[in-house]
Amino acid sequence: MHPDGRSRRRALGLGSVRPLGRFFRYLALALVVPPALILAALVVGAAFGVYPADFINFSGFQETLDAQLAALDQDPLPVPIAVLVAAQFVNVLIGSIINVIPALGEELGWRGWLLPKLLPLGVVPAILISGVIWGLWHAPLILLGYNYGDAPGWLALAAMVGMTIVIGGVFAWLRIRSESVWPAALAHGAFNAAAGFSLVFVMAGEIFSPLEATILGWTGWLVPLVLVVILVATGQFRAPAPRDSELAAESASLAGSE
């Protein structure tokens, strides 16, 4: 590949994935952290009394399954509800991998190209600006009622921007520390795959406002916000220093392409 093409790929985070240990470590974090944040949002929402949770009997999930089976004129599944809940975590793993390619389409723009362009302004401004732009990009869907239902358009869009700032901060950390866009894309895919957890752990017959509860609402932003603050305070948004072996390998590769 021509050096200019290699440089463009590297700038977008599509270049070398070496060292492999670091790359796979951040891929693993990308699979685990977003679903963990979504689950934490439900716990925090329940603690604040804005998310009616049932973490023991999963009554809302059972109610939904029973209704779906009744609509199909099927008998209830002879499987304990806890087993079906556990299966949702497997579905999230599978969905995360399936979602990588469509998520990459967004992440090449937000964390692949935009974030590095903004980093000279500082980490916090880069997270804020890229998060706002990412959120506003969803404006057409949000104003049509996506995610926030009957909430006023301005409030729904403000809530979406709040969420994309804090979650974008987590994705930015994965992008910077791995020096690759792939962990951010996998995290985006995992985030989308785990979004339905709020319907798995809700109490039967109860409703909640996405402006207040789940990762979409203000209580759901608290844990990722604390995580991002800690990461910023501990210098975890600094790109890792290149190892001597990496520099030598890259120099050899460039020399061979001339």
C-alpha positions in Angstrom: 0.0 0.0 0.0 1.2 3.5 -0.8 2.4 5.4 2.3 -0.3 8.0 1.9 -3.0 5.4 1.9 -1.4 3.8 5.0 -1.3 7.2 6.7 -5.0 7.8 6.0 -6.0 4.4 7.3 -3.9 5.0 10.5 -5.5 8.5 10.9 -8.9 6.9 10.9 -7.9 4.2 13.3 -8.0 1.5 10.6 -4.3 0.9 10.5 -2.1 -1.4 12.5 -3.7 -3.3 15.4 -0.3 -3.9 17.0 0.5 -4.7 19.8 -2.2 -7.4 19.6 -2.4 -7.8 23.3 -3.5 -4.2 23.7 -5.9 -4.4 20.8 -7.6 -7.5 22.1 -7.7 -6.1 25.6 -9.7 -3.1 24.4 -11.9 -5.2 22.2 -12.8 -7.2 25.4 -13.5 -4.0 27.3 -15.7 -2.8 24.3 -17.8 -5.9 24.7 -18.2 -5.6 28.5 -18.3 -1.9 29.4 -21.3 -0.7 27.4 -23.7 -3.5 28.6 -22.3 -3.0 32.1 -23.2 0.7 31.9 -26.7 0.0 30.6 -27.2 -2.4 33.5 -25.8 0.1 36.0 -28.2 2.7 34.7 -31.1 0.4 35.6 -29.8 -0.1 39.1 -29.2 3.6 39.6 -32.7 4.4 38.2 -34.2 1.9 40.6 -32.3 3.5 43.5 -33.7 6.9 42.5 -37.2 5.4 42.2 -37.6 6.3 38.5 -37.1 2.8 37.1 -39.6 0.1 38.4 -37.2 -2.8 38.4 -37.8 -6.5 39.1 -34.3 -8.0 39.2 -35.5 -11.2 40.9 -38.7 -12.5 39.2 -38.3 -10.6 35.9 -42.1 -10.2 35.9 -42.2 -7.6 33.1 -40.1 -9.8 30.8 -42.4 -12.8 31.7 -45.5 -10.7 30.9 -44.1 -9.7 27.5 -43.2 -13.2 26.6 -46.6 -14.5 27.7 -48.4 -11.9 25.6 -46.3 -12.7 22.5 -46.9 -16.4 22.8 -50.6 -15.8 23.4 -50.8 -13.7 20.3 -49.3 -16.6 18.3 -51.7 -19.0 20.1 -48.7 -20.9 21.6 -48.3 -22.5 25.0 -45.9 -20.9 27.5 -42.3 -22.0 27.0 -41.4 -24.8 29.4 -38.2 -23.0 30.4 -37.5 -21.0 33.6 -37.6 -17.3 33.1 -34.1 -17.0 34.6 -32.8 -19.2 31.8 -34.4 -16.9 29.2 -32.9 -13.9 30.9 -29.5 -15.5 30.8 -30.0 -16.1 27.1 -30.4 -12.4 26.6 -26.7 -11.9 27.5 -25.8 -14.4 24.8 -28.0 -12.5 22.4 -26.1 -9.3 23.3 -22.8 -11.0 22.6 -24.0 -12.2 19.2 -25.7 -8.8 18.4 -22.6 -6.9 19.3 -20.6 -8.7 16.7 -23.3 -8.4 14.1 -23.7 -4.7 14.8 -20.0 -4.0 14.3 -20.1 -3.2 10.6 -23.1 -0.8 10.7 -21.7 0.8 13.9 -18.3 1.3 12.1 -20.1 3.5 9.6 -20.8 6.0 12.4 -17.6 5.4 14.3 -15.4 6.2 11.3 -17.0 9.7 11.4 -17.2 10.4 15.1 -14.3 8.6 16.7 -12.3 7.8 13.6 -12.1 11.2 12.0 -13.8 13.9 14.1 -12.3 13.1 17.6 -8.7 13.2 16.6 -9.3 16.5 14.8 -10.7 18.0 18.0 -8.1 16.6 20.4 -5.8 19.6 19.9 -8.5 21.6 21.8 -8.1 19.3 24.8 -9.7 16.0 25.8 -12.8 17.5 27.5 -13.7 20.0 24.7 -13.1 17.2 22.2 -15.5 14.9 24.1 -18.1 17.6 24.5 -18.1 18.9 20.9 -18.0 15.4 19.3 -20.8 14.3 21.7 -23.0 17.2 20.8 -22.5 16.7 17.1 -23.2 13.0 17.4 -26.4 13.7 19.3 -27.6 16.4 16.9 -27.0 14.0 14.0 -29.9 11.9 15.5 -32.2 15.0 15.5 -34.5 13.9 12.7 -35.3 10.6 14.4 -35.5 12.1 17.9 -37.9 14.8 16.7 -40.1 12.1 15.2 -40.4 10.5 18.6 -37.7 7.9 18.6 -36.3 7.0 22.0 -38.2 9.6 24.0 -41.8 9.1 22.8 -44.1 12.0 23.6 -41.5 14.3 25.2 -41.2 17.8 23.7 -38.8 17.8 20.8 -36.3 20.2 22.4 -36.2 18.2 25.6 -35.9 14.9 23.8 -33.0 16.3 21.7 -31.3 17.8 24.8 -31.6 14.4 26.5 -30.1 12.6 23.5 -27.2 15.0 23.4 -26.6 14.5 27.1 -26.4 10.7 26.5 -24.2 10.9 23.5 -21.7 13.1 25.4 -21.2 10.7 28.3 -21.3 7.6 26.2 -19.2 9.3 23.5 -16.6 9.9 26.2 -16.4 6.2 26.9 -16.1 5.4 23.2 -13.4 8.1 22.9 -11.4 6.5 25.6 -11.5 3.1 23.8 -10.5 4.8 20.5 -7.5 6.8 22.0 -6.1 4.0 24.2 -6.3 1.3 21.6 -5.2 3.7 18.8 -7.9 1.9 16.7 -11.5 2.7 15.7 -12.5 -1.0 16.0 -13.0 -1.1 19.8 -15.2 2.0 19.5 -17.2 0.3 16.7 -17.6 -2.9 18.8 -18.6 -0.8 21.8 -21.2 1.0 19.7 -22.5 -2.4 18.5 -22.6 -3.8 22.1 -24.4 -0.6 23.3 -27.1 -1.0 20.7 -27.4 -4.8 21.3 -27.9 -4.2 25.1 -30.3 -1.4 24.8 -33.3 -3.7 25.4 -32.2 -4.7 28.9 -34.6 -2.1 30.3 -37.5 -4.3 29.0 -35.9 -7.5 30.5 -35.7 -6.1 34.1 -38.8 -3.9 34.3 -41.6 -4.8 36.7 -44.8 -6.1 35.2 -47.5 -3.5 34.6 -45.2 -0.5 35.2 -44.0 2.2 32.9 -41.1 4.6 33.1 -39.9 7.8 31.5 -36.8 7.5 29.3 -36.0 11.1 30.2 -35.4 9.9 33.7 -34.6 6.2 33.6 -32.3 3.8 31.6 -29.2 4.9 29.9 -31.3 7.4 27.9 -32.3 9.4 31.0 -30.4 11.5 33.5 -30.0 8.8 36.1 -28.4 6.6 33.5 -25.7 9.2 32.7 -24.3 9.2 36.3 -22.2 6.1 36.1 -20.6 6.7 32.7 -20.0 10.4 33.7 -18.2 9.3 36.8 -16.2 6.8 34.8 -15.2 9.4 32.2 -14.2 11.9 34.9 -12.0 9.2 36.6 -10.4 8.3 33.2 -9.7 12.0 32.5 -8.3 12.6 36.0 -6.0 9.6 35.8 -4.6 10.5 32.4 -6.3 7.5 30.6 -7.0 9.6 27.5 -3.4 9.9 26.6 -2.3 7.8 23.6 0.1 5.1 24.7 3.7 5.7 23.9 4.9 3.7 21.0 7.3 0.8 21.8 10.7 0.7 20.2 9.8 -2.6 18.4 6.7 -0.9 16.9 8.7 2.0 15.7 11.3 -0.3 14.1 8.6 -2.4 12.5 6.8 0.6 11.1 10.1 2.1 9.8 11.0 -1.2 8.1 7.5 -1.3 6.5 7.8 2.2 5.2 11.2 1.5 3.8 10.0 -1.6 2.1 7.2 0.3 0.3 9.5 2.9 -1.2 
